[in-house]
Amino acid sequence: MTTCIAAIGLSEGLDSEGEAIVFATDRMVSRSYLGQFEHNIEKYRKITPTAVAMVSGNLNNFQRLFDNLNNDYSYDTLQNKIYQNIINERDANIEKNIFSRFKIDHQSINTILMKDHHNEFVTEMLNEIKDFDFSVSVLLAGFKGASAHISVINEKFIGERRDISFSAIGSGTTQAINTLYFQKHSKTDNMRTTLYNVYKAKRNSEVAVGVGKETDLFIMSSSGSLYKIDENNIKKLAQIYNKEMKYGKESKYLDNVINSLTKIND
């Protein structure tokens, strides 16, 4: 479980003009037999000079999703290759967790499907295959020329998110996405706003199970340059966030509201 977030904004002050991508991850590592712990690892992979990928889900070796990707692939090719790798890993997991238990293989399934079976054993097996949930998602962020793109890729679909300007994966997805909607984030927002919006989305997602409190925050320009927000600046963002969280409930205007109450019954 984790949270990975990306948003598009304008790249003012960076090495190239136009659009840039801000992305963030936590550092939580979850293992069913070990529990959860924060670990000093980076949860993103730079797949090509202008594209990064982040992963959430229950997969022991995430690198297999990226092993056969060439450095010169276009963004669209990356999407399709990663999708196919996810399908391949899902099929391998079905074979390991279901086929091996029933002592069958893919060819056996093809034979079964060609016949009309009314067998509880076969029905149970087919239902297990149908309901198998791989639960692995990739958040891909990169560029087609100067145009920034974000995609969510899993076993069911490839979802392109450029139109809404942001996306997230992991157990903190709901909180992160809601935050970016409430912030009214747009790809026309400047870099200061985009950076804070993504940081705020990460902080708000920390209430979800399995999301760590430590934060890695990056900016990628259309040239492929990566900028990491260092710990001192993460602390400054935390100060802004904490001040914003207190602003409403500590506002002096609340006194005016309370002092001007009108009683409507005796």
Buried (B, 14 or more C-beta within 10 A) or exposed (E): BBBBBBBBBBBEEBEBEBBBBBBBBBBBBBEEEEEBEEEEEEBBBBBBEBBBBBBBBEBEEBEBBBEEBEEEBEBEEBBEBBBEBBEEBBBEBBBEEBBEEBEBEEEEBEEBEEEEEEEEEBEEBBEBEEEBEBEBBBBBBBBBEEBBBBBBBBBEEBEBBBEBBBBBBBBBBEBBBBBBEEBEBBBEBEBEBBBBBBBBBBBBBBEBEBBBEBBBBBBBBBBBBEBEBEEEEBEEBEEEBEEEEEEEEEEEEEEEEEEEEEEEEE
